[in-house]
Every structure is written in structure tokens, then in C-alpha cells.
């Protein structure tokens, strides 16, 4: 392509803002080229798709194995192939607009961090930010400039497979960690070579699917969504997230991909989101399957009018938008708004200055020692100690006879969890290999193949440590289940082991909250390990042997059974509440306690932390209401520990039914043996208030109760009043 002077291509002037450059370029595009910017096919190929690239009919490319790529691995992304596509688009098309390459980099790239639900168990925004930062470095090294995370669907139903990708059941926890993910991926400069555009998904209500069935309908009013599901998305918009993905579900009969109220009126107009909205896979075309569009042309019209800027995979925009605009069925202003947003995104990403990726960069950064050390720290911090009868940590150097066994003892890539596209199983240190690095002269391992063999070995030891739980294929997209029990046969084998008379430590690996009441009652210790990623084996060994103390806290409520689903700590008040002291009939199950097995925010340490009396003072009232609160925490144990000090509130009288308790803030506090620290919080009106029936945020005068406690079920309330 012959170089033309900058005056002929003013959009290439880097002194202009991305929005100005996008406006200049938009004015030069033909209707067909405009529509092309909104089209996202899968796995664009420089040779196969050369004609479309030259004609400007492709705006972005999705690298994926298919619609449910989270559980179907592919060959990965080759930076040379990415550059080849860019050369055709940049050097052989009329205007030379580069493509933005997208891929699901959900919880790491070559170096795999814990699943997002596991990262949420760290309650540590800095660890989450750093994990996203390193994932972006690795992904950018192969030409990926955009990824579809964070996922912040609020749900209390763990039958739903995609809970593994979520950041827990609480909007404050999910919102803060999602914003940290955005900062880690995008940095302060999205045009930096190692920055990757983030995507807040799935907007909105996807986690409320009926029965935990993926893609199911959602019945929820706007007030409920504003006070729960929408809140993390609002935090991401404030954090500057580049894109938002619309969700598969409908909301009260209106598919989100065709829902003007939520996409255009709330997200874009009310919140001022100036990024781009992308559909989920085939989401535009599936408006037809929702039976609110006659055909794909009608679906394209409805989606664009609602506020969907980019059409992932369905091709409905490419096939129909130009004609819809030329016929007057769709306003050209709507088309231009969508294209403007996509072009602005590309300018923000620095694509026009740096369309190509250094083909030697991947080898320098992928799976580096620095990245693996960070993954190991994150995995260790995610582990939640649920019970401990004094058996943990195990004593390294002891000649006590110990048996290590379980279906996941020798697992490698099974430690990754769902939505791991680029991790390599051969680079994973298994739990067995990690344990072998410690001096345990009395330990031995037996494969979990024949139960008789395991039981025979158990009779020869005093302690058995079993590694059980789900394989990742049991979680993720389109992987809902109807039971939350351990997979078939595991519980029975554990019961038989315990019957031998040994001490039993159980490490549970899973992509969701499993129902494990027998373990809580009979095992001598239970460690919940999620799917911990590349360094999960080392992290688990570190915690079991005391090299690192457990510090994770449940980001979800652990149920007694699947029959309790959905189950959340922050449920709304009812006319006949259940007090912990009573054994009444209202709202009770006939065959189970109502209370969960373990509450939201729960987790033990190897220390012993005592809480003093919390204090609360009102600093301001009215619309700018604020309170300060503090507590003294003391580690009375002989081991250092990290305590997650949590603050909860209840609004005693409001205009709408409010939660019985909701998280306001928290602090991650390291404590040496014998150390006391005062932990202070300042809570403003944003968190003290809620959205009322009119959709507006409000702070009520009147009585409140506040808790500072180690979990959502602990502590004593401290009353305060906002005048």
C-alpha cells in the first residue's frame, strides 16, 4: 500500500483524542465498511478471509474452539497468524483499519490462576489485580487485545455451572474484585503494548437463571436488579471498563440482547458508559429463538436499537444492517453510534500505532518464574479451611504414617478449572509431586483406583489425606447439575476410610459450592481448594504442611443440600423471619435445617483471632451520610495468620424490602502471634444507601445495625441512627 500524507488520513494523528480520531474515520467509511466494524466472526484467517478483510467486512476476530470454548480446548493463538491477518486488514484494505483480536482469558493465559470463584475467596483486590495484569502480559504477547472478563453474575444457585467464573454472591465483593480485574487488564493506559481491553459480563441477570439451568429465563424486577445484579457492573463502568457483554437471558420476557431499557437507557444513558457493547455468542441471532423477532433481519434491528454495538458470530448485522439503514428501518444515527464506539475502542487500544505483535515476545513472558510465583501465592490465599480438629498443619519431618490418596492427587490439567484455553498440563505440578518436596518419611501414596487397595493402605497409617471433588468438565458453561454432592463413589469411599479408625483430612477441589455435610461432621479437617490453577499443587502442599497459613474466606454460602438452592446470606427480610434460636414452622424445611453448612465469609486460620467490641460513630447524615467504625482484633494463637475483618449492615426500616444483612467493607489484616491491631472503616452514603422504588439511590434516616465480624453469621450488632 502506498503511503499517503497524514493530511489525507487525519485519524492517524496521535495528538488527537481517540473520540476525535474515531469521528474523523467514521466520516470516511462507506455503509458497508461501517457495518463491517460491527461484525465479529470466529477464528479469522488471512488466506480464507482475505476478500472480507480487504473489503472491510470484519471488525474484530474471536479466537475460540466454539460456543462453549470453556470446556473444549483448541490449538491456541499463533502470533504469526494474528500478524498475517492484520497485514491484510491494514495494508490491503481501502481505509486500513486493524482488527481487534479477542479471546477468553478468564483466569490466566499460559500461567493459570485459580478460577474466579477461587480468586474471590482471597478477598484480596490486589492479588486479583496482579493476576489479571500478568494474564494480560501473556495474552498480549500473542496478539490478544481484548478478553471477555470479568464475569460478575451474582448468583446463589450452585447448580449453575458458570458460578465457577463468578466472583461470588455479594455485589460489593464482586464489584471491587471485578474493578481490580479491569485495572489489571487495562492498566492506566489501554494503548500500552501489554494492556488488554476488559469486558464486564454478562449484563445482566444471567446468574438468576431458573433452576440453575444455563440460558434459562430470569424473573426479576428492576429494583432487585439495581440493588444486586447491576451494582458490580456499575463499579466496572466507574473503573473504566472498555466493553460490556450482554447476556443470553431474558428479563421479565424481554431478551437482554433486545432490551433497550437495560442496555441503552441504564448502561449508556444513565451511567454514561462510552465503551462498546458486544453480544454473547450468537446472541443477536438467538433473539429469533426467544420468539420476539420474525427473522435475523428483525433481530438485527432490535439488537442495534437496544444498544448492542457488536454482533459476535451470528452474522445478522453483516447480512442485514446495511439494508435496514438504507430502507429507513434503522436510523443511521444508531449505526454511526455503534461504529463510533468500536472505532474509539480501537484507537484507545493503540491498534493504529501498533497493529503488529513482536513474534519473539511470547517466549520471553509466558509461564515465567515471576508469573508462576504469583499464581502460587494467589492459589494459597484462595484455600478455605472449613474445619480443623487440630490436625493441620501436618508436621513436616514427622515419621507419622500418612496416606495420600484421592482421584485428584495426581491431577495436572484438571487443576486448571473451566475456561482454561491456553494452560499446559505438562507445566502443572501435581499435588502428589508438590507433597514429595517436603520431608515426610512416614508418608506414602496410593492411587484412587481400587477401593480395596485404598482401604488396605489406610489400615496401615494413622492419618489419611484425601483429595476429592469435581473434574472441571462438571462445571462451566452448559454444565449445570441437579445435585451438589461429591461425584459418584467419592463420599462412600471416604466413609469407608473413616470407618477404619484413622484421622481423615479431606481437600475438596471444585468449581462451585458442593454439599458436604458428612465431611463437616466426621472429617478431622476439611480444606476447600476450588480449582486452583497451574500452581495449585504447590499451594495446597504449602498450606497442608504449614509453609503458608490458610486465609481464604467463602465468597459464597455453602449449602447443606441442593434443595436449599438458591441460598444466599443477604436474602431479603420476610414477614415471618426465622430466628436462630427458635424451632418454629414458618419457612422451615421438614427434612433439613434452614441454616447453611457454612456462612458467607467463613474461613479458619492456623491462628486464633479474638474480636473486641465494635464501635460506630455517625460522621454525617442526609444524602452525604457517613459512619466510621472500628474494632480491635488480636491473634491469641501461636502462629501468624491473616484475618479478613468484615463489616455488615442492616437498614432497619426502608422504602423497599432490604436484606437481613449486607456486606459494606472488609480488610485483609496480617497478625503475628499475640499481635493486636485496630481496624478502622469509613462507610459513605453509596454503601449505606440503596435504590428505591423510583430507581434513584437514597439513604434513609432512622435505625441501622452494624456488625464487624469474621463472617456473615458471627458477631453482635451495634445500633446507630442516621438523623
PyMOL commands that set and color helices and strands:
alter all, ss='L'
color gray80, all
select helices_A, chain A and resi 6-8+10-12+18-26+31-37+50-54+69-71+79-91+116-120+125-140+161-165+171-186+206-208+210-212+222-227+229-238+256-258+260-270+285-287+296-306+316-326+332-348+361-365+369-382+413-415+425-427+431-435+451-458+472-474+490-499+517-522+536-544+562-564+622-624+685-688
alter helices_A, ss='H'
color red, helices_A
select strands_A, chain A and resi 39-42+60-63+100-103+146-147+199-203+243-246+250-251+254-255+276-278+311-312+384-388+402-405+443-445+463-469+503-509+525-528+609-611+615-620+626-635+641-651+662-671+676-684+690-691+697-698+702-709+718-722
alter strands_A, ss='S'
color yellow, strands_A
deselect
rebuild
show_as cartoon
